[in-house]
Amino acid sequence: MAKDPVCGMAVDEKKAAATSAYKGVTYYFCSAGDKKSFEKEPEKYLGKKVEMGHGGHGHGGHGCC
Ligand SMILES: [Zn+2]
């Protein structure tokens, strides 16, 4: 299981909605939107501590994204 660097959710590499390679590392995302956010400012997401849970993503409620 990988961790979505944008939202902190655990993402199954095989089921990831999107992936992105940055500095030789592959990152897995729960949604294409998170991938886009990451690609815009990768350092921001790699630098910050990933808070668990979604603020304004609207992913609330259901088990997986
Ligand atoms: Zn996510």
N, CA, C, O and the ligand as a Tripos MOL2 file, in Angstrom:
@<TRIPOS>MOLECULE
protein
  261   259    66     0     0
PROTEIN
NO_CHARGES

@<TRIPOS>ATOM
      1 N           0.8630   -1.1940    0.0000 N.3       1 MET1
      2 CA          0.0000    0.0000    0.0000 C.3       1 MET1
      3 C           0.8960    1.2410    0.0000 C.2       1 MET1
      4 O           1.8770    1.3320    0.7380 O.2       1 MET1
      5 N           0.5220    2.1730   -0.8450 N.am      2 ALA2
      6 CA          1.2530    3.4400   -0.8960 C.3       2 ALA2
      7 C           0.4060    4.5110   -0.2140 C.2       2 ALA2
      8 O          -0.7640    4.2820    0.0930 O.2       2 ALA2
      9 N           0.9960    5.6710    0.0190 N.am      3 LYS3
     10 CA          0.2460    6.7720    0.6290 C.3       3 LYS3
     11 C           0.1450    7.9160   -0.3590 C.2       3 LYS3
     12 O           1.1470    8.3730   -0.9090 O.2       3 LYS3
     13 N          -1.0650    8.3650   -0.5740 N.am      4 ASP4
     14 CA         -1.3030    9.5070   -1.4570 C.3       4 ASP4
     15 C          -0.6760   10.7300   -0.7870 C.2       4 ASP4
     16 O          -1.1180   11.1350    0.2880 O.2       4 ASP4
     17 N           0.3740   11.3360   -1.4240 N.am      5 PRO5
     18 CA          1.0740   12.4480   -0.7640 C.3       5 PRO5
     19 C           0.2010   13.6970   -0.6210 C.2       5 PRO5
     20 O           0.5450   14.5980    0.1430 O.2       5 PRO5
     21 N          -0.9100   13.7660   -1.3350 N.am      6 VAL6
     22 CA         -1.7510   14.9550   -1.2750 C.3       6 VAL6
     23 C          -2.7350   14.8640   -0.1120 C.2       6 VAL6
     24 O          -2.8900   15.8140    0.6560 O.2       6 VAL6
     25 N          -3.3880   13.7320    0.0120 N.am      7 CYS7
     26 CA         -4.4310   13.6250    1.0380 C.3       7 CYS7
     27 C          -4.0900   12.6380    2.1480 C.2       7 CYS7
     28 O          -4.7940   12.5560    3.1540 O.2       7 CYS7
     29 N          -3.0270   11.9040    1.9630 N.am      8 GLY8
     30 CA         -2.5950   11.0040    3.0310 C.3       8 GLY8
     31 C          -3.3280    9.6790    3.0500 C.2       8 GLY8
     32 O          -3.1020    8.8580    3.9400 O.2       8 GLY8
     33 N          -4.1930    9.4610    2.0900 N.am      9 MET9
     34 CA         -4.9450    8.2000    2.1120 C.3       9 MET9
     35 C          -4.0640    7.0530    1.6380 C.2       9 MET9
     36 O          -3.1680    7.2260    0.8120 O.2       9 MET9
     37 N          -4.3460    5.8880    2.1810 N.am     10 ALA10
     38 CA         -3.6260    4.6760    1.7490 C.3      10 ALA10
     39 C          -4.1950    4.2760    0.3880 C.2      10 ALA10
     40 O          -5.4080    4.1390    0.2290 O.2      10 ALA10
     41 N          -3.3210    4.0940   -0.5750 N.am     11 VAL11
     42 CA         -3.7440    3.7510   -1.9350 C.3      11 VAL11
     43 C          -3.0730    2.4540   -2.3680 C.2      11 VAL11
     44 O          -1.8580    2.2960   -2.2500 O.2      11 VAL11
     45 N          -3.8830    1.5340   -2.8670 N.am     12 ASP12
     46 CA         -3.3400    0.2770   -3.3900 C.3      12 ASP12
     47 C          -2.6750    0.5840   -4.7270 C.2      12 ASP12
     48 O          -3.3200    1.0910   -5.6440 O.2      12 ASP12
     49 N          -1.3820    0.2770   -4.8360 N.am     13 GLU13
     50 CA         -0.6440    0.6280   -6.0540 C.3      13 GLU13
     51 C          -1.3430    0.0950   -7.3010 C.2      13 GLU13
     52 O          -1.3580    0.7380   -8.3500 O.2      13 GLU13
     53 N          -1.9190   -1.0910   -7.1580 N.am     14 LYS14
     54 CA         -2.5340   -1.7050   -8.3390 C.3      14 LYS14
     55 C          -3.8530   -1.0080   -8.6920 C.2      14 LYS14
     56 O          -4.2980   -1.0460   -9.8400 O.2      14 LYS14
     57 N          -4.4690   -0.3750   -7.6910 N.am     15 LYS15
     58 CA         -5.7850    0.2210   -7.9550 C.3      15 LYS15
     59 C          -5.7360    1.7390   -7.9690 C.2      15 LYS15
     60 O          -6.7730    2.4000   -8.0250 O.2      15 LYS15
     61 N          -4.5280    2.2900   -7.9180 N.am     16 ALA16
     62 CA         -4.4030    3.7480   -7.8320 C.3      16 ALA16
     63 C          -5.1030    4.4120   -9.0200 C.2      16 ALA16
     64 O          -4.9950    3.9570  -10.1590 O.2      16 ALA16
     65 N          -5.8290    5.5130   -8.7220 N.am     17 ALA17
     66 CA         -6.5370    6.2220   -9.7930 C.3      17 ALA17
     67 C          -5.5440    6.9300  -10.7080 C.2      17 ALA17
     68 O          -5.8210    7.1430  -11.8880 O.2      17 ALA17
     69 N          -4.4040    7.2880  -10.1690 N.am     18 ALA18
     70 CA         -3.3880    7.9810  -10.9690 C.3      18 ALA18
     71 C          -2.0270    7.7980  -10.3090 C.2      18 ALA18
     72 O          -1.9320    7.5950   -9.0980 O.2      18 ALA18
     73 N          -0.9930    7.8710  -11.1110 N.am     19 THR19
     74 CA          0.3680    7.7970  -10.5700 C.3      19 THR19
     75 C           1.2030    8.9050  -11.1980 C.2      19 THR19
     76 O           0.8570    9.4350  -12.2540 O.2      19 THR19
     77 N           2.2860    9.2430  -10.5500 N.am     20 SER20
     78 CA          3.1770   10.2640  -11.0910 C.3      20 SER20
     79 C           4.5820    9.9940  -10.5930 C.2      20 SER20
     80 O           4.7890    9.6860   -9.4190 O.2      20 SER20
     81 N           5.5520   10.1110  -11.4970 N.am     21 ALA21
     82 CA          6.9430    9.9000  -11.0930 C.3      21 ALA21
     83 C           7.5840   11.2590  -10.8710 C.2      21 ALA21
     84 O           7.5030   12.1500  -11.7170 O.2      21 ALA21
     85 N           8.2140   11.3970   -9.7300 N.am     22 TYR22
     86 CA          8.8780   12.6600   -9.4150 C.3      22 TYR22
     87 C          10.2360   12.3500   -8.8100 C.2      22 TYR22
     88 O          10.3150   11.6340   -7.8130 O.2      22 TYR22
     89 N          11.3140   12.8800   -9.3980 N.am     23 LYS23
     90 CA         12.6790   12.6430   -8.9310 C.3      23 LYS23
     91 C          12.9350   11.1440   -8.7650 C.2      23 LYS23
     92 O          13.5650   10.7100   -7.8000 O.2      23 LYS23
     93 N          12.4290   10.3590   -9.7320 N.am     24 GLY24
     94 CA         12.7340    8.9340   -9.7160 C.3      24 GLY24
     95 C          11.8600    8.1200   -8.7780 C.2      24 GLY24
     96 O          12.0230    6.9050   -8.6650 O.2      24 GLY24
     97 N          10.9230    8.7950   -8.1020 N.am     25 VAL25
     98 CA         10.0230    8.0890   -7.1880 C.3      25 VAL25
     99 C           8.6120    8.1050   -7.7770 C.2      25 VAL25
    100 O           8.1520    9.1460   -8.2460 O.2      25 VAL25
    101 N           7.9330    6.9810   -7.7570 N.am     26 THR26
    102 CA          6.5590    6.9280   -8.2550 C.3      26 THR26
    103 C           5.5890    7.1620   -7.1060 C.2      26 THR26
    104 O           5.6820    6.5130   -6.0640 O.2      26 THR26
    105 N           4.6710    8.0780   -7.2950 N.am     27 TYR27
    106 CA          3.6630    8.3880   -6.2820 C.3      27 TYR27
    107 C           2.2950    7.9330   -6.7880 C.2      27 TYR27
    108 O           1.9980    8.0050   -7.9810 O.2      27 TYR27
    109 N           1.4820    7.4710   -5.8660 N.am     28 TYR28
    110 CA          0.1600    6.9370   -6.2150 C.3      28 TYR28
    111 C          -0.9120    7.8350   -5.6160 C.2      28 TYR28
    112 O          -0.7870    8.3110   -4.4880 O.2      28 TYR28
    113 N          -1.9670    8.0570   -6.3910 N.am     29 PHE29
    114 CA         -3.0050    8.9890   -5.9590 C.3      29 PHE29
    115 C          -4.3760    8.3190   -5.9720 C.2      29 PHE29
    116 O          -4.6370    7.3860   -6.7320 O.2      29 PHE29
    117 N          -5.2460    8.8390   -5.0890 N.am     30 CYS30
    118 CA         -6.5870    8.2850   -5.0060 C.3      30 CYS30
    119 C          -7.4830    8.8790   -6.1020 C.2      30 CYS30
    120 O          -8.5530    8.3490   -6.4000 O.2      30 CYS30
    121 N          -7.0350    9.9640   -6.6790 N.am     31 SER31
    122 CA         -7.8440   10.5880   -7.7380 C.3      31 SER31
    123 C          -6.9380   11.3900   -8.6680 C.2      31 SER31
    124 O          -5.8380   11.7980   -8.2950 O.2      31 SER31
    125 N          -7.4230   11.6030   -9.8730 N.am     32 ALA32
    126 CA         -6.6410   12.3740  -10.8490 C.3      32 ALA32
    127 C          -6.4550   13.8010  -10.3510 C.2      32 ALA32
    128 O          -5.4590   14.4580  -10.6570 O.2      32 ALA32
    129 N          -7.4230   14.2650   -9.5850 N.am     33 GLY33
    130 CA         -7.3430   15.6310   -9.0610 C.3      33 GLY33
    131 C          -6.1420   15.7940   -8.1320 C.2      33 GLY33
    132 O          -5.4310   16.7990   -8.1760 O.2      33 GLY33
    133 N          -5.9340   14.7770   -7.2870 N.am     34 ASP34
    134 CA         -4.7850   14.8530   -6.3740 C.3      34 ASP34
    135 C          -3.4810   14.7980   -7.1620 C.2      34 ASP34
    136 O          -2.5130   15.4760   -6.8180 O.2      34 ASP34
    137 N          -3.4610   13.9930   -8.2150 N.am     35 LYS35
    138 CA         -2.2500   13.9120   -9.0410 C.3      35 LYS35
    139 C          -1.9380   15.2860   -9.6190 C.2      35 LYS35
    140 O          -0.7870   15.7250   -9.6230 O.2      35 LYS35
    141 N          -2.9840   15.9630  -10.1100 N.am     36 LYS36
    142 CA         -2.8030   17.2930  -10.6990 C.3      36 LYS36
    143 C          -2.2530   18.2630   -9.6450 C.2      36 LYS36
    144 O          -1.3240   19.0260   -9.9090 O.2      36 LYS36
    145 N          -2.8370   18.2160   -8.4690 N.am     37 SER37
    146 CA         -2.3760   19.1260   -7.3980 C.3      37 SER37
    147 C          -0.9120   18.8520   -7.0920 C.2      37 SER37
    148 O          -0.1110   19.7700   -6.9190 O.2      37 SER37
    149 N          -0.5840   17.5650   -7.0300 N.am     38 PHE38
    150 CA          0.7940   17.1840   -6.7200 C.3      38 PHE38
    151 C           1.7520   17.6840   -7.7850 C.2      38 PHE38
    152 O           2.7950   18.2620   -7.4830 O.2      38 PHE38
    153 N           1.3770   17.4500   -9.0480 N.am     39 GLU39
    154 CA          2.2860   17.8250  -10.1400 C.3      39 GLU39
    155 C           2.4970   19.3280  -10.2070 C.2      39 GLU39
    156 O           3.5220   19.7940  -10.7060 O.2      39 GLU39
    157 N           1.5210   20.0940   -9.7000 N.am     40 LYS40
    158 CA          1.6590   21.5520   -9.6890 C.3      40 LYS40
    159 C           2.7190   21.9580   -8.6600 C.2      40 LYS40
    160 O           3.5810   22.7910   -8.9400 O.2      40 LYS40
    161 N           2.6440   21.3600   -7.4700 N.am     41 GLU41
    162 CA          3.5980   21.7330   -6.4140 C.3      41 GLU41
    163 C           4.0930   20.5080   -5.6590 C.2      41 GLU41
    164 O           3.7650   20.3250   -4.4860 O.2      41 GLU41
    165 N           4.8840   19.6670   -6.3260 N.am     42 PRO42
    166 CA          5.3130   18.4310   -5.6450 C.3      42 PRO42
    167 C           6.0470   18.7000   -4.3250 C.2      42 PRO42
    168 O           5.8330   17.9930   -3.3410 O.2      42 PRO42
    169 N           6.9060   19.7140   -4.3070 N.am     43 GLU43
    170 CA          7.6880   19.9740   -3.0920 C.3      43 GLU43
    171 C           6.7570   20.3070   -1.9280 C.2      43 GLU43
    172 O           7.0390   19.9690   -0.7790 O.2      43 GLU43
    173 N           5.6710   20.9580   -2.2330 N.am     44 LYS44
    174 CA          4.7180   21.3590   -1.1760 C.3      44 LYS44
    175 C           4.1780   20.1060   -0.4920 C.2      44 LYS44
    176 O           4.0640   20.0620    0.7330 O.2      44 LYS44
    177 N           3.8510   19.1060   -1.2760 N.am     45 TYR45
    178 CA          3.2520   17.9060   -0.7010 C.3      45 TYR45
    179 C           4.2940   16.9750   -0.1150 C.2      45 TYR45
    180 O           4.0230   16.2320    0.8280 O.2      45 TYR45
    181 N           5.4760   17.0230   -0.6770 N.am     46 LEU46
    182 CA          6.5090   16.1360   -0.1400 C.3      46 LEU46
    183 C           7.0890   16.7250    1.1180 C.2      46 LEU46
    184 O           7.5750   16.0100    1.9940 O.2      46 LEU46
    185 N           7.0320   18.0640    1.1980 N.am     47 GLY47
    186 CA          7.6110   18.7550    2.3530 C.3      47 GLY47
    187 C           6.6910   18.6700    3.5450 C.2      47 GLY47
    188 O           7.1360   18.4800    4.6770 O.2      47 GLY47
    189 N           5.3690   18.8170    3.2820 N.am     48 LYS48
    190 CA          4.4400   18.9460    4.4190 C.3      48 LYS48
    191 C           4.1120   17.5960    4.9930 C.2      48 LYS48
    192 O           4.1500   16.5670    4.3180 O.2      48 LYS48
    193 N           3.7790   17.6390    6.3070 N.am     49 LYS49
    194 CA          3.3200   16.4230    6.9750 C.3      49 LYS49
    195 C           1.9400   16.1590    6.4340 C.2      49 LYS49
    196 O           1.1090   17.0670    6.4210 O.2      49 LYS49
    197 N           1.6670   14.9760    5.9960 N.am     50 VAL50
    198 CA          0.3670   14.6290    5.4120 C.3      50 VAL50
    199 C          -0.6430   14.4920    6.5250 C.2      50 VAL50
    200 O          -0.5370   13.6120    7.3790 O.2      50 VAL50
    201 N          -1.6570   15.4010    6.5050 N.am     51 GLU51
    202 CA         -2.7320   15.2330    7.4760 C.3      51 GLU51
    203 C          -3.6420   14.1280    6.9830 C.2      51 GLU51
    204 O          -3.9640   14.0610    5.7960 O.2      51 GLU51
    205 N          -4.0540   13.2680    7.8880 N.am     52 MET52
    206 CA         -5.0040   12.2190    7.5060 C.3      52 MET52
    207 C          -6.3690   12.8440    7.3270 C.2      52 MET52
    208 O          -6.7530   13.7510    8.0660 O.2      52 MET52
    209 N          -7.0970   12.3570    6.3460 N.am     53 GLY53
    210 CA         -8.4640   12.8430    6.1920 C.3      53 GLY53
    211 C          -8.4930   13.9990    5.2020 C.2      53 GLY53
    212 O          -7.4930   14.6890    5.0020 O.2      53 GLY53
    213 N          -9.6210   14.1940    4.6030 N.am     54 HIS54
    214 CA         -9.7640   15.1940    3.5540 C.3      54 HIS54
    215 C         -10.4550   16.4390    4.0730 C.2      54 HIS54
    216 O         -11.5420   16.3600    4.6450 O.2      54 HIS54
    217 N          -9.8010   17.6380    3.8670 N.am     55 GLY55
    218 CA        -10.4700   18.8900    4.2180 C.3      55 GLY55
    219 C         -11.5310   19.1380    3.1760 C.2      55 GLY55
    220 O         -12.6850   18.7350    3.3220 O.2      55 GLY55
    221 N         -11.1000   19.8340    2.0840 N.am     56 GLY56
    222 CA        -12.1520   20.2790    1.1790 C.3      56 GLY56
    223 C         -12.2920   19.4000   -0.0400 C.2      56 GLY56
    224 O         -12.7630   19.8750   -1.0730 O.2      56 GLY56
    225 N         -11.9040   18.1380    0.0310 N.am     57 HIS57
    226 CA        -11.9010   17.3190   -1.1700 C.3      57 HIS57
    227 C         -13.2470   16.7210   -1.4980 C.2      57 HIS57
    228 O         -13.5150   16.3120   -2.6270 O.2      57 HIS57
    229 N         -14.1100   16.6800   -0.4510 N.am     58 GLY58
    230 CA        -15.4200   16.1110   -0.7410 C.3      58 GLY58
    231 C         -15.3690   14.6130   -0.9090 C.2      58 GLY58
    232 O         -16.2300   14.0160   -1.5550 O.2      58 GLY58
    233 N         -14.3360   14.0020   -0.3140 N.am     59 HIS59
    234 CA        -14.2500   12.5380   -0.3910 C.3      59 HIS59
    235 C         -14.9240   11.9130    0.8060 C.2      59 HIS59
    236 O         -14.7560   10.7260    1.0850 O.2      59 HIS59
    237 N         -15.7020   12.7400    1.5200 N.am     60 GLY60
    238 CA        -16.1310   12.2300    2.8260 C.3      60 GLY60
    239 C         -17.0570   11.0300    2.6800 C.2      60 GLY60
    240 O         -17.6590   10.8010    1.6310 O.2      60 GLY60
    241 N         -17.1480   10.2830    3.7570 N.am     61 GLY61
    242 CA        -18.2310    9.2930    3.8620 C.3      61 GLY61
    243 C         -17.8150    7.9230    3.3890 C.2      61 GLY61
    244 O         -17.7650    6.9930    4.1940 O.2      61 GLY61
    245 N         -17.5140    7.7630    2.1210 N.am     62 HIS62
    246 CA        -17.3170    6.3880    1.6700 C.3      62 HIS62
    247 C         -15.9240    5.8670    2.0170 C.2      62 HIS62
    248 O         -14.9830    6.6330    2.2220 O.2      62 HIS62
    249 N         -15.8240    4.5010    2.0790 N.am     63 GLY63
    250 CA        -14.6060    3.8370    2.5800 C.3      63 GLY63
    251 C         -13.3830    4.2610    1.7890 C.2      63 GLY63
    252 O         -12.4000    4.7540    2.3410 O.2      63 GLY63
    253 N         -13.4680    4.0550    0.4720 N.am     64 CYS64
    254 CA        -12.2450    4.3320   -0.3040 C.3      64 CYS64
    255 C         -12.5350    5.4020   -1.3450 C.2      64 CYS64
    256 O         -13.6980    5.6390   -1.6730 O.2      64 CYS64
    257 N         -11.5330    6.0350   -1.8560 N.am     65 CYS65
    258 CA        -11.7380    7.1670   -2.7690 C.3      65 CYS65
    259 C         -11.9620    6.7240   -4.1980 C.2      65 CYS65
    260 O         -12.1490    7.5610   -5.0810 O.2      65 CYS65
    261 ZN         -6.1220   11.5840   -2.4560 Zn       66 ZN66
@<TRIPOS>BOND
     1     1     2 1
     2     2     3 1
     3     3     4 2
     4     3     5 am
     5     5     6 1
     6     6     7 1
     7     7     8 2
     8     7     9 am
     9     9    10 1
    10    10    11 1
    11    11    12 2
    12    11    13 am
    13    13    14 1
    14    14    15 1
    15    15    16 2
    16    15    17 am
    17    17    18 1
    18    18    19 1
    19    19    20 2
    20    19    21 am
    21    21    22 1
    22    22    23 1
    23    23    24 2
    24    23    25 am
    25    25    26 1
    26    26    27 1
    27    27    28 2
    28    27    29 am
    29    29    30 1
    30    30    31 1
    31    31    32 2
    32    31    33 am
    33    33    34 1
    34    34    35 1
    35    35    36 2
    36    35    37 am
    37    37    38 1
    38    38    39 1
    39    39    40 2
    40    39    41 am
    41    41    42 1
    42    42    43 1
    43    43    44 2
    44    43    45 am
    45    45    46 1
    46    46    47 1
    47    47    48 2
    48    47    49 am
    49    49    50 1
    50    50    51 1
    51    51    52 2
    52    51    53 am
    53    53    54 1
    54    54    55 1
    55    55    56 2
    56    55    57 am
    57    57    58 1
    58    58    59 1
    59    59    60 2
    60    59    61 am
    61    61    62 1
    62    62    63 1
    63    63    64 2
    64    63    65 am
    65    65    66 1
    66    66    67 1
    67    67    68 2
    68    67    69 am
    69    69    70 1
    70    70    71 1
    71    71    72 2
    72    71    73 am
    73    73    74 1
    74    74    75 1
    75    75    76 2
    76    75    77 am
    77    77    78 1
    78    78    79 1
    79    79    80 2
    80    79    81 am
    81    81    82 1
    82    82    83 1
    83    83    84 2
    84    83    85 am
    85    85    86 1
    86    86    87 1
    87    87    88 2
    88    87    89 am
    89    89    90 1
    90    90    91 1
    91    91    92 2
    92    91    93 am
    93    93    94 1
    94    94    95 1
    95    95    96 2
    96    95    97 am
    97    97    98 1
    98    98    99 1
    99    99   100 2
   100    99   101 am
   101   101   102 1
   102   102   103 1
   103   103   104 2
   104   103   105 am
   105   105   106 1
   106   106   107 1
   107   107   108 2
   108   107   109 am
   109   109   110 1
   110   110   111 1
   111   111   112 2
   112   111   113 am
   113   113   114 1
   114   114   115 1
   115   115   116 2
   116   115   117 am
   117   117   118 1
   118   118   119 1
   119   119   120 2
   120   119   121 am
   121   121   122 1
   122   122   123 1
   123   123   124 2
   124   123   125 am
   125   125   126 1
   126   126   127 1
   127   127   128 2
   128   127   129 am
   129   129   130 1
   130   130   131 1
   131   131   132 2
   132   131   133 am
   133   133   134 1
   134   134   135 1
   135   135   136 2
   136   135   137 am
   137   137   138 1
   138   138   139 1
   139   139   140 2
   140   139   141 am
   141   141   142 1
   142   142   143 1
   143   143   144 2
   144   143   145 am
   145   145   146 1
   146   146   147 1
   147   147   148 2
   148   147   149 am
   149   149   150 1
   150   150   151 1
   151   151   152 2
   152   151   153 am
   153   153   154 1
   154   154   155 1
   155   155   156 2
   156   155   157 am
   157   157   158 1
   158   158   159 1
   159   159   160 2
   160   159   161 am
   161   161   162 1
   162   162   163 1
   163   163   164 2
   164   163   165 am
   165   165   166 1
   166   166   167 1
   167   167   168 2
   168   167   169 am
   169   169   170 1
   170   170   171 1
   171   171   172 2
   172   171   173 am
   173   173   174 1
   174   174   175 1
   175   175   176 2
   176   175   177 am
   177   177   178 1
   178   178   179 1
   179   179   180 2
   180   179   181 am
   181   181   182 1
   182   182   183 1
   183   183   184 2
   184   183   185 am
   185   185   186 1
   186   186   187 1
   187   187   188 2
   188   187   189 am
   189   189   190 1
   190   190   191 1
   191   191   192 2
   192   191   193 am
   193   193   194 1
   194   194   195 1
   195   195   196 2
   196   195   197 am
   197   197   198 1
   198   198   199 1
   199   199   200 2
   200   199   201 am
   201   201   202 1
   202   202   203 1
   203   203   204 2
   204   203   205 am
   205   205   206 1
   206   206   207 1
   207   207   208 2
   208   207   209 am
   209   209   210 1
   210   210   211 1
   211   211   212 2
   212   211   213 am
   213   213   214 1
   214   214   215 1
   215   215   216 2
   216   215   217 am
   217   217   218 1
   218   218   219 1
   219   219   220 2
   220   219   221 am
   221   221   222 1
   222   222   223 1
   223   223   224 2
   224   223   225 am
   225   225   226 1
   226   226   227 1
   227   227   228 2
   228   227   229 am
   229   229   230 1
   230   230   231 1
   231   231   232 2
   232   231   233 am
   233   233   234 1
   234   234   235 1
   235   235   236 2
   236   235   237 am
   237   237   238 1
   238   238   239 1
   239   239   240 2
   240   239   241 am
   241   241   242 1
   242   242   243 1
   243   243   244 2
   244   243   245 am
   245   245   246 1
   246   246   247 1
   247   247   248 2
   248   247   249 am
   249   249   250 1
   250   250   251 1
   251   251   252 2
   252   251   253 am
   253   253   254 1
   254   254   255 1
   255   255   256 2
   256   255   257 am
   257   257   258 1
   258   258   259 1
   259   259   260 2
@<TRIPOS>SUBSTRUCTURE
     1 MET1         2 RESIDUE 1 A MET
     2 ALA2         6 RESIDUE 1 A ALA
     3 LYS3        10 RESIDUE 1 A LYS
     4 ASP4        14 RESIDUE 1 A ASP
     5 PRO5        18 RESIDUE 1 A PRO
     6 VAL6        22 RESIDUE 1 A VAL
     7 CYS7        26 RESIDUE 1 A CYS
     8 GLY8        30 RESIDUE 1 A GLY
     9 MET9        34 RESIDUE 1 A MET
    10 ALA10       38 RESIDUE 1 A ALA
    11 VAL11       42 RESIDUE 1 A VAL
    12 ASP12       46 RESIDUE 1 A ASP
    13 GLU13       50 RESIDUE 1 A GLU
    14 LYS14       54 RESIDUE 1 A LYS
    15 LYS15       58 RESIDUE 1 A LYS
    16 ALA16       62 RESIDUE 1 A ALA
    17 ALA17       66 RESIDUE 1 A ALA
    18 ALA18       70 RESIDUE 1 A ALA
    19 THR19       74 RESIDUE 1 A THR
    20 SER20       78 RESIDUE 1 A SER
    21 ALA21       82 RESIDUE 1 A ALA
    22 TYR22       86 RESIDUE 1 A TYR
    23 LYS23       90 RESIDUE 1 A LYS
    24 GLY24       94 RESIDUE 1 A GLY
    25 VAL25       98 RESIDUE 1 A VAL
    26 THR26      102 RESIDUE 1 A THR
    27 TYR27      106 RESIDUE 1 A TYR
    28 TYR28      110 RESIDUE 1 A TYR
    29 PHE29      114 RESIDUE 1 A PHE
    30 CYS30      118 RESIDUE 1 A CYS
    31 SER31      122 RESIDUE 1 A SER
    32 ALA32      126 RESIDUE 1 A ALA
    33 GLY33      130 RESIDUE 1 A GLY
    34 ASP34      134 RESIDUE 1 A ASP
    35 LYS35      138 RESIDUE 1 A LYS
    36 LYS36      142 RESIDUE 1 A LYS
    37 SER37      146 RESIDUE 1 A SER
    38 PHE38      150 RESIDUE 1 A PHE
    39 GLU39      154 RESIDUE 1 A GLU
    40 LYS40      158 RESIDUE 1 A LYS
    41 GLU41      162 RESIDUE 1 A GLU
    42 PRO42      166 RESIDUE 1 A PRO
    43 GLU43      170 RESIDUE 1 A GLU
    44 LYS44      174 RESIDUE 1 A LYS
    45 TYR45      178 RESIDUE 1 A TYR
    46 LEU46      182 RESIDUE 1 A LEU
    47 GLY47      186 RESIDUE 1 A GLY
    48 LYS48      190 RESIDUE 1 A LYS
    49 LYS49      194 RESIDUE 1 A LYS
    50 VAL50      198 RESIDUE 1 A VAL
    51 GLU51      202 RESIDUE 1 A GLU
    52 MET52      206 RESIDUE 1 A MET
    53 GLY53      210 RESIDUE 1 A GLY
    54 HIS54      214 RESIDUE 1 A HIS
    55 GLY55      218 RESIDUE 1 A GLY
    56 GLY56      222 RESIDUE 1 A GLY
    57 HIS57      226 RESIDUE 1 A HIS
    58 GLY58      230 RESIDUE 1 A GLY
    59 HIS59      234 RESIDUE 1 A HIS
    60 GLY60      238 RESIDUE 1 A GLY
    61 GLY61      242 RESIDUE 1 A GLY
    62 HIS62      246 RESIDUE 1 A HIS
    63 GLY63      250 RESIDUE 1 A GLY
    64 CYS64      254 RESIDUE 1 A CYS
    65 CYS65      258 RESIDUE 1 A CYS
    66 ZN66       261 GROUP 0 **** ****
